[in-house]
Amino acid sequence: MKELEQLIAISRKYGADTRYVIAGGGNTSYKDAQHLWVKASGHALATIDENGFAVLDRTKLAPMGEKAYSADPATREAQVKEDLADACLTKDRRPSVETSMHNCIDFAYVVHLHPTLVNGLMCSVNAANICDELFPDALYIEYTDPGYTLFKKVYDRLQAWKAAKGAQPQVIFLQNHGVFVGADTPEEIDAIYGKLMGMLESRVKPLPEGPSEVDDCVTEVIPAIRQVLSRGGRGLKTLKITKNALVDCILEAPGAVTTPFTPDIIVYCKSEYLVLNADVQEAEEAIEEYVARRGHTPKVLIIKGIGLVAVGDNAKNAGIITEVFLDAMKVAFYAGSFGGSHGMEPSWINFIDTWEVENYRRKVANTAANGRVEGKTIVVTGAAQGFGEGIARELMGQGANIVVADLNEAVGQATAESFNAIAKNNKAIFVKTNVADMDSLHNLMKQTICTFGALDVFVSNAGVLRAGGLEAMTPENFEFVTNINYKAYFFCAKVASHIMKIETEKDPEYFADIVQVNSKSGLRGSKANFAYAGGKFGGIGLTQSFALELAPFRVKVNSICPGNFYDGPLWSNPENGLFVQYLAAGKVPGAKTVQDVKDFYLAQVPMRKGCNPVDVTKAILYAIEQTGETGQAIPVTGGQVMLA
């Protein structure tokens, strides 16, 4: 059907443009004489297809404008919902709450959006007067609670307008809500929206633009706040920090955004936001008072010096909260060109906070996912490729937020993108990191905290190997291997444990983990490979020592000692893999080919299999989940190395 294809196309066009739609909001429709196709709840315009539209019988919708419903609000809404359900031909798709309004607008296509520029006007103190001045042919509707009440007001006003002027208006502005545009072709819709946006752009000051540095105190303050928000059975929160020129502008006058402007802001960000100084004690007291009073944790913190802090139940949720509240900041800024902002009034807020339809939207937006490390933030060093990539991928699949920390920028970015392609509610980022450089590691901590608000697990996986006996090993190669495999583990544990102790201080039930990916060569010597084995032996000594020091802080430290990952690049790289290096070093007596070397090593494994990232990740998950062991070296060697 051509018209439905056009509806899908225009829906996706506007749905993908953040100037018009955020967080999957807005809705669209097409109707003919018999049927109405309208976006179903829970579907995003940007990706909608034919299955995202509910189809309704217009002969059953038409009487709703004149029907006498109950005077009791709860009974009335139930009756309206029943009539909508009766009219719906696609029983598996819940019609949008604005369905009845789409039906009563006398145009084939209706596109209802919440453009930031439009809401800059709709959420201003002079909205009605300026709307009349700029758009005299548009209908302006004063704020009315969504649902039947709003539909009935729009219906009656449209009937009166049509009786007076012979035709309905093509533009309907809703105070503190958004705009409806109706036309008989998608081209007309585009033309009307283009005119609206052009007129408003000419009347507002440009938004402040550009990046802004987050204060270094973020790594001292935010981990503590995250744990305060997460403790007491509230679930691990993910915090996302945003600071830019717009946020800086709002930070100078935070009162401009302490009241929500539109229903969507309440749906995703709740209706009250905390403005704080970068002081942990102050924040803790304010959060606990908020929770005691409101029964839930805040979704938005505005912290001076740090910026906008979105408090999500997961990374996806934190991203939506950020997007929605940044839009609110833009609305507040634009409203300054129309006399100043006008937030929602208490009775309006209370209605949205308790409205069944909006609670349904919250439920859809926060679909739960289950994983063994769900909601935890895990740094994996050396995760761009090879063993580290495999470990990080497995942890991503178990619900963790993953920080890919690696020197290889191109491959690391691609790896993080591939993780995000399989993400559910979690997220992956890449941070270019040199594990042997403290400044680089401090940056890793800052980027991790700014993106996720926490560090729950640090997997020290980055490692190098240069094989060779005493005659062949150069001091330079020995130092290189030792710096990465031994010294860098100390650096990583130092920066990670500092963050973790801040978190555990605020929650007596919380444990954090440092996990070193060691080797079977850390459990027994390795011929012609002493630089590697020595560093790994030393690593287990560090693990045991760190574990003793950090146990009082509930930071567990364990080593995982894998066998050989024969299929990974460390072993199988045809140019400098270990099979090639060991053949050249004469480590396997009588070996003439790379295959001879491989066969020699496989024959030493009782289970006749190489180790792989899945095996090692299972051991890492065990180390994380248990709370009774620390300082352990856990072999994953197929029986090649057994502990007494």
C-alpha positions as CSV (number, residue, x, y, z in Angstrom):
1,M,0.0,0.0,0.0
2,K,1.6,3.2,-1.2
3,E,0.2,5.4,1.5
4,L,1.5,3.2,4.3
5,E,4.9,3.1,2.7
6,Q,4.8,6.9,2.6
7,L,3.7,7.0,6.3
8,I,6.7,4.7,7.2
9,A,9.1,6.9,5.3
10,I,8.0,10.2,6.8
11,S,7.9,8.6,10.3
12,R,11.5,7.4,9.9
13,K,12.6,10.7,8.5
14,Y,11.4,12.7,11.5
15,G,12.1,10.0,14.0
16,A,15.8,9.9,13.1
17,D,16.2,13.7,13.5
18,T,16.8,14.7,17.1
19,R,15.6,18.2,16.4
20,Y,12.1,16.8,16.2
21,V,12.1,13.6,18.2
22,I,14.0,12.2,21.2
23,A,13.8,8.9,23.1
24,G,11.5,7.4,20.5
25,G,8.7,9.9,21.2
26,G,6.1,11.4,18.8
27,N,3.6,9.6,16.7
28,T,2.2,9.6,13.2
29,S,-0.8,8.3,11.4
30,Y,-2.5,7.9,8.0
31,K,-6.3,7.4,7.5
32,D,-8.7,6.7,4.7
33,A,-12.5,6.6,5.0
34,Q,-12.6,3.3,6.8
35,H,-9.3,2.8,8.7
36,L,-6.7,4.6,10.7
37,W,-3.1,3.5,10.9
38,V,-1.4,5.0,14.0
39,K,1.9,4.4,15.7
40,A,1.6,1.7,18.4
41,S,3.0,2.3,21.9
42,G,6.5,1.0,22.4
43,H,7.6,1.6,18.8
44,A,10.2,4.2,17.8
45,L,9.5,6.3,14.8
46,A,13.1,6.1,13.6
47,T,12.9,2.4,13.0
48,I,9.2,1.8,12.6
49,D,7.8,-0.6,10.0
50,E,4.4,-1.8,9.0
51,N,4.2,-3.9,12.2
52,G,4.7,-0.8,14.3
53,F,1.3,0.6,13.4
54,A,-2.0,-0.2,15.1
55,V,-5.0,-0.3,12.7
56,L,-8.4,0.9,13.9
57,D,-11.9,1.0,12.6
58,R,-12.9,4.6,12.1
59,T,-16.6,3.9,12.3
60,K,-16.0,2.9,15.9
61,L,-13.7,5.8,16.7
62,A,-16.0,8.5,15.3
63,P,-18.6,8.5,18.0
64,M,-16.1,9.0,20.8
65,G,-16.0,12.8,20.4
66,E,-19.7,13.1,21.2
67,K,-20.2,10.1,23.5
68,A,-21.1,10.8,27.2
69,Y,-18.5,9.1,29.4
70,S,-18.5,8.8,33.2
71,A,-17.7,12.0,35.2
72,D,-15.4,9.9,37.4
73,P,-11.9,10.3,35.8
74,A,-10.7,6.7,36.5
75,T,-14.0,5.2,35.2
76,R,-14.0,7.5,32.2
77,E,-10.4,6.5,31.2
78,A,-11.2,2.8,31.5
79,Q,-14.3,3.3,29.3
80,V,-12.2,5.2,26.7
81,K,-9.5,2.5,26.8
82,E,-12.2,-0.1,26.2
83,D,-13.6,1.8,23.2
84,L,-10.1,2.1,21.7
85,A,-9.5,-1.6,22.2
86,D,-12.8,-2.4,20.6
87,A,-12.0,-0.2,17.6
88,C,-8.5,-1.7,17.2
89,L,-8.2,-4.4,14.6
90,T,-4.6,-5.3,15.5
91,K,-5.1,-6.7,19.0
92,D,-1.4,-7.3,19.5
93,R,-0.5,-3.6,19.2
94,R,-1.6,-1.0,21.8
95,P,-2.8,2.2,20.0
96,S,-1.1,5.5,20.9
97,V,-2.8,7.5,23.6
98,E,-3.3,10.3,21.0
99,T,-5.2,8.0,18.6
100,S,-8.6,9.7,18.9
101,M,-7.0,13.1,18.1
102,H,-5.4,11.7,15.0
103,N,-8.8,10.4,13.9
104,C,-10.6,13.7,14.4
105,I,-8.1,15.8,12.4
106,D,-9.4,16.2,8.9
107,F,-6.2,15.3,7.0
108,A,-4.9,12.0,5.6
109,Y,-1.5,12.3,7.3
110,V,-0.9,13.6,10.8
111,V,2.6,14.0,12.3
112,H,2.8,14.8,16.0
113,L,6.3,15.7,17.2
114,H,8.0,17.5,20.1
115,P,10.6,19.6,18.3
116,T,13.0,21.4,20.7
117,L,12.4,24.7,19.0
118,V,8.7,24.4,19.2
119,N,8.8,23.5,22.8
120,G,11.0,26.4,23.5
121,L,8.0,28.4,22.5
122,M,5.3,26.1,24.0
123,C,7.1,26.0,27.4
124,S,7.6,29.8,27.6
125,V,5.7,32.3,29.6
126,N,4.5,34.1,26.5
127,A,3.6,31.1,24.5
128,A,0.0,32.0,23.7
129,N,0.7,35.6,22.6
130,I,3.7,34.8,20.5
131,C,2.0,31.8,18.9
132,D,-0.9,34.1,17.9
133,E,1.6,36.6,16.5
134,L,3.8,34.2,14.6
135,F,1.3,31.6,13.5
136,P,-2.2,33.2,13.3
137,D,-3.6,30.3,11.3
138,A,-2.7,27.7,14.0
139,L,-4.8,26.5,16.8
140,Y,-3.3,26.9,20.3
141,I,-4.5,24.6,23.1
142,E,-3.8,25.5,26.7
143,Y,-2.2,22.7,28.7
144,T,-4.6,19.9,29.4
145,D,-4.0,16.6,31.0
146,P,-3.4,13.9,28.3
147,G,-5.9,11.2,27.6
148,Y,-9.6,11.8,27.0
149,T,-9.6,15.3,28.5
150,L,-7.1,16.6,26.0
151,F,-8.8,14.8,23.1
152,K,-12.2,16.2,24.1
153,K,-10.8,19.8,24.3
154,V,-9.1,19.4,20.9
155,Y,-12.2,17.8,19.4
156,D,-14.5,20.6,20.5
157,R,-12.1,23.4,19.5
158,L,-11.6,21.8,16.0
159,Q,-15.4,21.5,15.6
160,A,-15.8,25.2,16.6
161,W,-13.0,26.3,14.3
162,K,-14.4,24.4,11.4
163,A,-17.9,25.8,11.9
164,A,-16.5,29.4,12.0
165,K,-13.9,29.1,9.2
166,G,-15.1,26.2,7.0
167,A,-12.0,24.1,7.5
168,Q,-9.7,22.8,10.2
169,P,-6.3,24.3,10.9
170,Q,-3.3,22.3,9.7
171,V,-1.2,23.2,12.8
172,I,-2.3,22.5,16.4
173,F,0.1,23.7,19.2
174,L,-0.2,22.1,22.6
175,Q,1.2,24.1,25.5
176,N,4.0,22.3,27.3
177,H,3.7,19.4,25.0
178,G,4.4,19.8,21.3
179,V,2.7,20.2,17.9
180,F,0.3,18.3,15.5
181,V,0.6,18.9,11.8
182,G,-1.9,17.6,9.3
183,A,-1.9,17.5,5.5
184,D,-3.0,15.3,2.7
185,T,0.5,14.5,1.4
186,P,3.9,14.0,3.0
187,E,5.2,16.8,1.0
188,E,2.8,19.2,2.6
189,I,3.8,18.0,6.0
190,D,7.5,18.7,5.2
191,A,6.7,22.2,3.9
192,I,4.7,23.1,7.1
193,Y,7.4,21.8,9.4
194,G,10.0,23.6,7.4
195,K,8.1,26.9,7.8
196,L,7.6,26.4,11.5
197,M,11.2,25.7,12.2
198,G,12.5,28.5,10.0
199,M,10.3,31.0,11.7
200,L,11.3,29.9,15.2
201,E,15.0,29.7,14.3
202,S,14.9,33.4,13.3
203,R,13.6,34.3,16.8
204,V,15.9,32.5,19.1
205,K,19.5,32.9,20.2
206,P,21.8,30.1,19.0
207,L,22.6,27.4,21.5
208,P,25.9,27.5,23.3
209,E,28.2,24.9,21.6
210,G,31.5,23.2,22.3
211,P,33.0,20.8,24.7
212,S,33.7,21.5,28.4
213,E,36.1,19.7,30.7
214,V,34.8,17.7,33.6
215,D,36.6,18.5,36.8
216,D,39.1,15.9,37.9
217,C,37.2,15.5,41.2
218,V,34.7,13.4,39.2
219,T,36.7,10.2,40.0
220,E,36.5,11.0,43.8
221,V,32.8,12.1,43.9
222,I,30.8,10.1,41.4
223,P,31.8,6.5,42.4
224,A,30.7,7.3,46.0
225,I,27.4,8.8,44.7
226,R,26.8,5.8,42.5
227,Q,27.1,3.5,45.4
228,V,24.8,5.6,47.6
229,L,22.2,5.4,44.8
230,S,22.7,1.6,44.4
231,R,22.8,0.4,48.0
232,G,19.9,-1.0,50.1
233,G,18.7,-3.3,47.3
234,R,18.1,-0.4,44.8
235,G,20.1,-2.2,42.1
236,L,23.4,-1.2,40.5
237,K,22.9,2.2,38.8
238,T,24.7,3.4,35.7
239,L,25.6,7.1,35.8
240,K,26.4,9.1,32.7
241,I,28.2,12.5,33.0
242,T,27.6,15.2,30.4
243,K,29.4,18.6,30.4
244,N,29.4,21.0,27.5
245,A,28.8,24.7,26.9
246,L,25.1,24.3,27.2
247,V,25.4,22.4,30.5
248,D,27.8,25.1,31.8
249,C,25.2,27.8,30.8
250,I,22.5,26.0,32.8
251,L,24.8,25.4,35.7
252,E,25.0,29.1,36.2
253,A,21.2,29.2,36.7
254,P,20.1,25.6,37.6
255,G,16.7,26.8,38.7
256,A,15.7,27.1,35.1
257,V,15.4,23.3,34.8
258,T,14.3,22.1,38.2
259,T,10.7,21.8,37.1
260,P,9.7,19.5,34.1
261,F,8.5,21.2,31.0
262,T,6.7,18.3,29.2
263,P,5.1,14.9,30.0
264,D,8.0,13.1,28.3
265,I,10.5,14.6,30.7
266,I,8.5,13.2,33.7
267,V,8.2,9.8,32.0
268,Y,12.0,9.4,31.6
269,C,13.5,11.7,34.2
270,K,10.8,11.8,36.9
271,S,9.6,15.2,38.1
272,E,12.2,16.4,40.7
273,Y,15.9,16.9,40.1
274,L,18.7,17.4,42.7
275,V,21.1,20.3,42.4
276,L,24.3,19.6,44.3
277,N,27.8,20.7,45.0
278,A,30.6,18.3,44.3
279,D,30.5,17.2,48.0
280,V,30.0,13.5,48.8
281,Q,28.5,14.0,52.2
282,E,26.0,16.7,51.0
283,A,25.0,14.4,48.1
284,E,24.5,11.4,50.3
285,E,22.2,13.3,52.7
286,A,20.2,14.8,49.8
287,I,19.8,11.5,48.0
288,E,18.7,9.7,51.1
289,E,16.2,12.5,52.0
290,Y,14.9,12.3,48.4
291,V,14.4,8.5,48.5
292,A,12.7,8.7,51.9
293,R,10.3,11.3,50.6
294,R,9.6,10.1,47.1
295,G,10.2,6.3,47.3
296,H,12.6,6.1,44.4
297,T,16.1,7.3,43.6
298,P,16.5,10.6,41.6
299,K,17.0,10.2,37.8
300,V,18.9,13.5,37.3
301,L,21.6,15.2,39.4
302,I,23.0,18.6,38.4
303,I,26.4,18.8,40.1
304,K,28.4,22.0,40.0
305,G,31.8,21.5,38.5
306,I,30.9,18.1,37.2
307,G,27.8,18.6,35.1
308,L,24.6,16.8,34.2
309,V,24.5,13.3,35.8
310,A,21.9,10.9,34.5
311,V,21.1,8.1,36.9
312,G,19.9,5.0,34.9
313,D,18.9,1.5,35.9
314,N,21.3,0.5,33.0
315,A,23.4,2.2,30.4
316,K,20.6,2.4,27.8
317,N,18.3,4.0,30.4
318,A,21.1,6.5,31.4
319,G,21.5,7.4,27.7
320,I,17.8,8.1,27.3
321,I,17.7,10.2,30.5
322,T,20.7,12.2,29.2
323,E,19.1,12.8,25.8
324,V,15.7,13.9,27.3
325,F,17.2,16.2,30.0
326,L,19.7,17.8,27.5
327,D,16.6,18.6,25.4
328,A,15.0,20.1,28.5
329,M,18.1,22.3,28.9
330,K,17.7,23.4,25.3
331,V,14.1,24.1,25.8
332,A,14.9,26.3,28.8
333,F,17.5,28.2,26.8
334,Y,15.2,28.8,23.8
335,A,12.4,29.8,26.1
336,G,14.6,32.7,27.2
337,S,13.9,34.3,23.8
338,F,10.2,34.1,24.5
339,G,10.1,35.7,27.9
340,G,11.5,32.9,30.0
341,S,10.5,29.3,30.7
342,H,7.2,28.1,32.0
343,G,7.4,24.7,33.7
344,M,4.5,22.3,34.3
345,E,2.3,23.1,37.3
346,P,2.1,20.7,40.3
347,S,-1.3,19.3,39.4
348,W,-0.1,18.6,35.8
349,I,3.0,16.8,37.2
350,N,1.0,14.7,39.6
351,F,-1.3,13.5,36.9
352,I,1.6,12.3,34.6
353,D,3.4,10.8,37.6
354,T,0.5,8.5,38.3
355,W,-1.0,8.1,34.9
356,E,-1.4,4.4,33.8
357,V,-0.5,5.1,30.2
358,E,2.8,6.8,31.2
359,N,3.6,4.0,33.6
360,Y,3.1,1.6,30.7
361,R,5.7,3.6,28.7
362,R,8.1,3.4,31.5
363,K,7.7,-0.3,31.6
364,V,8.3,-0.7,27.9
365,A,11.4,1.6,28.1
366,N,12.9,-0.3,30.9
367,T,12.6,-3.9,29.7
368,A,14.8,-6.0,32.0
369,A,17.7,-8.1,30.9
370,N,19.4,-10.8,32.9
371,G,23.1,-11.6,33.0
372,R,25.6,-12.8,35.6
373,V,27.3,-9.4,35.7
374,E,24.2,-7.3,34.8
375,G,24.8,-3.6,35.5
376,K,28.4,-4.0,36.5
377,T,31.1,-1.8,34.7
378,I,34.1,-3.8,33.8
379,V,37.4,-2.6,32.4
380,V,39.3,-5.1,30.3
381,T,42.8,-4.1,29.3
382,G,44.2,-5.5,26.0
383,A,40.7,-6.1,24.9
384,A,41.0,-4.8,21.3
385,Q,41.7,-8.3,20.0
386,G,42.7,-11.8,20.9
387,F,42.1,-13.3,24.3
388,G,41.1,-9.9,25.8
389,E,38.5,-9.3,23.1
390,G,37.0,-12.8,23.7
391,I,36.8,-12.2,27.4
392,A,35.3,-8.8,27.0
393,R,32.7,-10.1,24.5
394,E,31.6,-12.9,26.9
395,L,31.2,-10.4,29.7
396,M,29.3,-8.1,27.4
397,G,26.9,-11.0,26.7
398,Q,26.4,-11.4,30.5
399,G,25.1,-7.8,30.8
400,A,28.2,-5.8,31.8
401,N,29.2,-2.4,30.6
402,I,32.6,-2.9,29.0
403,V,35.5,-0.5,28.7
404,V,37.9,-1.7,26.0
405,A,41.3,-0.4,27.1
406,D,44.0,-0.9,24.5
407,L,46.7,1.0,22.7
408,N,45.4,-0.1,19.3
409,E,42.9,2.7,18.6
410,A,41.6,1.6,15.2
411,V,41.0,-2.0,16.2
412,G,39.8,-1.0,19.7
413,Q,37.1,1.3,18.3
414,A,35.9,-1.3,15.9
415,T,35.8,-3.9,18.8
416,A,33.7,-1.6,20.9
417,E,31.3,-0.9,18.0
418,S,30.9,-4.7,17.4
419,F,30.1,-5.1,21.1
420,N,27.4,-2.4,20.9
421,A,25.9,-4.3,18.0
422,I,25.0,-7.1,20.4
423,A,24.3,-5.0,23.4
424,K,20.9,-5.1,25.2
425,N,20.7,-2.5,28.0
426,N,24.5,-2.3,28.4
427,K,27.1,-0.5,26.4
428,A,30.8,-0.7,25.4
429,I,33.3,2.1,24.9
430,F,36.9,2.3,23.8
431,V,39.6,4.2,25.7
432,K,43.1,4.4,24.3
433,T,45.3,3.2,27.1
434,N,48.9,2.5,27.8
435,V,48.9,0.2,30.9
436,A,52.5,1.1,31.6
437,D,51.8,4.8,31.9
438,M,50.1,6.2,35.0
439,D,48.7,9.3,33.3
440,S,47.1,7.1,30.7
441,L,45.5,5.0,33.4
442,H,44.2,8.0,35.3
443,N,42.5,9.1,32.0
444,L,41.1,5.5,31.7
445,M,39.6,5.9,35.2
446,K,38.1,9.3,34.4
447,Q,36.6,8.2,31.1
448,T,35.1,5.1,32.7
449,I,33.5,7.1,35.5
450,C,32.2,9.8,33.2
451,T,30.5,7.2,31.0
452,F,29.3,4.7,33.5
453,G,29.8,6.3,37.0
454,A,31.5,3.2,38.5
455,L,34.3,0.6,38.3
456,D,33.1,-2.7,39.6
457,V,35.6,-5.1,38.0
458,F,39.1,-4.4,36.6
459,V,40.4,-7.2,34.4
460,S,44.2,-6.8,33.9
461,N,44.6,-8.8,30.8
462,A,47.1,-6.9,28.7
463,G,50.3,-8.9,28.3
464,V,53.2,-9.4,26.0
465,L,55.7,-12.2,25.3
466,R,59.2,-12.3,24.0
467,A,60.5,-15.9,24.0
468,G,64.2,-16.7,24.3
469,G,66.8,-18.4,26.5
470,L,69.6,-16.7,28.4
471,E,71.8,-16.3,25.4
472,A,69.1,-14.9,23.1
473,M,67.2,-12.6,25.5
474,T,68.2,-9.0,25.3
475,P,67.9,-6.7,28.3
476,E,65.6,-4.5,26.3
477,N,63.2,-7.4,25.6
478,F,63.3,-8.5,29.2
479,E,62.5,-5.0,30.4
480,F,59.7,-4.7,27.9
481,V,58.0,-7.9,29.0
482,T,58.5,-7.2,32.7
483,N,57.1,-3.6,32.4
484,I,53.8,-4.9,30.8
485,N,53.3,-8.2,32.6
486,Y,54.5,-7.2,36.1
487,K,55.0,-3.5,36.6
488,A,51.8,-2.5,34.7
489,Y,49.7,-4.9,36.8
490,F,50.8,-2.9,39.8
491,F,49.9,0.4,38.1
492,C,46.4,-1.0,37.1
493,A,45.7,-2.3,40.6
494,K,46.8,1.0,42.1
495,V,44.4,3.2,40.1
496,A,41.5,0.6,40.2
497,S,41.7,0.0,43.9
498,H,41.5,3.7,44.7
499,I,38.1,3.9,42.9
500,M,36.9,0.7,44.4
501,K,37.6,1.7,48.0
502,I,35.5,4.9,47.4
503,E,32.6,2.7,46.4
504,T,32.9,0.0,49.1
505,E,33.0,2.7,51.8
506,K,29.5,3.7,50.9
507,D,27.9,0.2,50.8
508,P,28.6,-2.5,53.3
509,E,27.1,-5.2,51.0
510,Y,29.2,-4.3,48.0
511,F,32.3,-6.1,46.7
512,A,34.6,-5.1,43.9
513,D,37.1,-7.2,42.0
514,I,40.5,-6.9,40.5
515,V,41.2,-9.9,38.2
516,Q,44.6,-10.5,36.7
517,V,44.7,-12.8,33.6
518,N,47.9,-14.6,34.4
519,S,49.1,-17.8,32.8
520,K,49.9,-21.4,33.6
521,S,53.5,-20.0,33.2
522,G,52.8,-18.2,36.5
523,L,52.4,-21.6,38.2
524,R,55.4,-23.4,36.9
525,G,58.6,-22.4,35.0
526,S,58.7,-22.2,31.2
527,K,61.8,-23.2,29.3
528,A,63.4,-20.5,27.2
529,N,60.5,-18.2,28.3
530,F,61.8,-16.9,31.6
531,A,61.0,-13.2,31.0
532,Y,57.3,-14.1,30.6
533,A,57.2,-16.7,33.3
534,G,59.1,-14.6,35.8
535,G,56.7,-11.7,35.3
536,K,53.7,-14.0,35.7
537,F,55.2,-15.6,38.9
538,G,55.6,-12.1,40.2
539,G,52.1,-11.3,39.2
540,I,50.7,-14.0,41.5
541,G,52.9,-12.6,44.3
542,L,51.3,-9.2,43.6
543,T,47.8,-10.7,43.6
544,Q,48.3,-12.3,47.0
545,S,49.8,-9.2,48.5
546,F,47.1,-6.9,47.0
547,A,44.5,-9.3,48.3
548,L,45.8,-9.0,51.8
549,E,45.9,-5.3,51.7
550,L,42.5,-4.8,50.1
551,A,40.4,-7.5,51.9
552,P,39.3,-5.1,54.6
553,F,37.9,-2.8,51.9
554,R,35.9,-5.8,50.3
555,V,38.0,-5.6,47.1
556,K,38.8,-9.1,46.0
557,V,42.0,-9.8,44.0
558,N,42.4,-13.0,42.1
559,S,44.5,-14.3,39.2
560,I,43.2,-16.6,36.5
561,C,45.9,-18.8,35.0
562,P,44.8,-20.0,31.5
563,G,46.5,-22.7,29.5
564,N,47.4,-22.1,25.9
565,F,44.9,-20.3,23.6
566,Y,46.2,-22.0,20.5
567,D,43.7,-20.4,18.1
568,G,44.4,-16.8,19.2
569,P,46.9,-14.5,17.6
570,L,49.4,-14.7,20.4
571,W,50.0,-18.3,19.4
572,S,48.9,-18.6,15.8
573,N,50.0,-15.4,14.2
574,P,52.0,-16.6,11.2
575,E,54.6,-13.9,11.5
576,N,55.4,-13.6,15.2
577,G,53.1,-16.0,17.1
578,L,54.4,-18.2,19.8
579,F,54.5,-21.3,17.5
580,V,56.8,-19.4,15.2
581,Q,58.9,-17.9,18.0
582,Y,59.2,-21.3,19.8
583,L,60.3,-23.0,16.6
584,A,62.9,-20.4,16.0
585,A,64.1,-20.5,19.6
586,G,64.4,-24.3,19.5
587,K,62.1,-24.7,22.5
588,V,60.7,-28.0,21.2
589,P,63.5,-30.5,20.5
590,G,63.3,-32.0,17.1
591,A,60.5,-29.8,15.8
592,K,60.9,-28.9,12.2
593,T,57.6,-27.1,11.5
594,V,55.1,-24.9,13.3
595,Q,52.6,-27.9,13.3
596,D,55.2,-30.0,15.1
597,V,55.4,-27.3,17.8
598,K,51.6,-27.2,18.1
599,D,51.2,-30.9,18.3
600,F,53.9,-31.0,21.1
601,Y,52.0,-28.6,23.2
602,L,48.5,-30.1,22.7
603,A,49.9,-33.5,23.7
604,Q,50.7,-32.1,27.2
605,V,47.0,-31.2,27.9
606,P,45.1,-34.1,29.5
607,M,41.8,-32.8,28.1
608,R,43.4,-32.5,24.7
609,K,42.1,-29.0,24.1
610,G,43.4,-25.5,24.1
611,C,42.1,-22.9,26.5
612,N,39.7,-20.3,25.1
613,P,38.1,-17.0,26.2
614,V,34.9,-18.8,27.2
615,D,36.7,-21.0,29.6
616,V,38.6,-18.1,31.1
617,T,35.5,-15.9,31.4
618,K,33.7,-18.7,33.4
619,A,36.6,-18.6,35.9
620,I,36.4,-14.8,36.0
621,L,32.7,-14.9,36.6
622,Y,33.3,-17.3,39.5
623,A,35.9,-15.0,41.0
624,I,33.4,-12.1,40.8
625,E,30.4,-13.9,42.1
626,Q,31.9,-15.6,45.2
627,T,32.7,-13.5,48.2
628,G,34.7,-16.1,50.2
629,E,38.0,-16.2,48.4
630,T,40.7,-13.7,47.5
631,G,44.3,-14.0,46.6
632,Q,43.8,-17.1,44.6
633,A,45.5,-18.3,41.4
634,I,42.8,-20.3,39.5
635,P,44.1,-22.6,36.8
636,V,42.2,-23.1,33.6
637,T,44.6,-25.4,31.8
638,G,42.7,-28.6,30.8
639,G,44.5,-30.4,33.6
640,Q,48.0,-29.5,32.3
641,V,48.8,-27.7,35.6
642,M,47.1,-29.0,38.8
643,L,47.4,-27.4,42.2
644,A,48.2,-29.4,45.3
